[in-house]
Amino acid sequence: MSIANSSAMVKFYFLRFDPSFSGDRTSSTQAIAQVAMPMDGFAAMVTFFDNALKGYIAQGLITEDRVNELRNLQADA
């Protein structure tokens, strides 16, 4: 949902999409958990997930094109 940092810490929120109760097929975002960690821990987490993603691409579970599309969405935001 959002991310903020200082020189030593990174803080971000997990979110979920809550459906509208009116049945209009819209949803709203709701923050559900905050994570705060040292910068070094954040870098370790990112490399862990990056390595997992490379394995998923190699297994054909997701394409590199789709990963690049998602990365471009974040770059444009």
C-alpha positions as CSV (number, residue, x, y, z in Angstrom):
1,M,0.0,0.0,0.0
2,S,2.8,2.4,0.9
3,I,6.4,2.4,1.8
4,A,8.6,4.9,3.8
5,N,12.1,4.8,5.0
6,S,14.8,6.5,7.0
7,S,18.5,5.9,6.6
8,A,18.2,2.8,8.9
9,M,14.6,1.5,8.7
10,V,12.0,0.7,6.2
11,K,8.3,0.6,7.0
12,F,5.5,-0.6,4.7
13,Y,1.9,-1.7,4.9
14,F,0.1,-4.8,3.6
15,L,-3.3,-4.2,2.2
16,R,-6.3,-6.1,1.2
17,F,-9.1,-5.3,-1.3
18,D,-12.5,-5.2,0.4
19,P,-15.5,-5.7,-1.9
20,S,-18.3,-3.2,-2.0
21,F,-21.4,-4.4,-0.1
22,S,-23.6,-2.6,-2.7
23,G,-22.9,-5.1,-5.4
24,D,-21.4,-2.5,-7.8
25,R,-18.2,-4.6,-8.3
26,T,-16.0,-1.9,-6.8
27,S,-13.6,-2.5,-4.0
28,S,-11.7,-0.4,-1.5
29,T,-8.2,-0.9,-0.1
30,Q,-7.7,-1.5,3.6
31,A,-4.4,-1.5,5.4
32,I,-4.2,-4.7,7.5
33,A,-0.6,-4.9,8.8
34,Q,2.4,-2.7,9.2
35,V,6.0,-4.1,8.8
36,A,9.0,-2.2,10.1
37,M,12.5,-3.6,9.6
38,P,16.1,-2.5,9.4
39,M,17.4,-1.5,6.0
40,D,19.6,-4.6,5.8
41,G,16.7,-6.9,6.6
42,F,14.6,-5.2,3.9
43,A,17.4,-5.8,1.4
44,A,17.7,-9.4,2.4
45,M,14.0,-9.9,2.1
46,V,14.0,-8.4,-1.4
47,T,16.8,-10.6,-2.6
48,F,15.1,-13.7,-1.1
49,F,11.9,-12.9,-3.1
50,D,13.9,-12.0,-6.2
51,N,15.6,-15.4,-6.2
52,A,12.3,-17.1,-5.6
53,L,10.8,-15.2,-8.6
54,K,13.7,-16.3,-10.8
55,G,12.9,-19.9,-9.9
56,Y,9.2,-19.4,-10.7
57,I,10.1,-18.0,-14.1
58,A,12.4,-21.0,-14.7
59,Q,9.6,-23.4,-13.7
60,G,7.2,-21.6,-16.1
61,L,4.8,-20.5,-13.2
62,I,5.0,-16.9,-14.4
63,T,6.6,-15.4,-17.5
64,E,9.4,-12.9,-17.5
65,D,7.2,-10.6,-19.7
66,R,4.5,-10.6,-17.0
67,V,7.1,-9.8,-14.3
68,N,8.4,-6.9,-16.4
69,E,4.8,-5.6,-16.9
70,L,4.3,-5.6,-13.1
71,R,7.7,-3.8,-12.6
72,N,6.7,-1.2,-15.1
73,L,3.4,-0.6,-13.2
74,Q,5.4,0.2,-10.1
75,A,7.8,2.4,-12.0
76,D,4.9,4.4,-13.4
77,A,3.2,4.9,-10.0
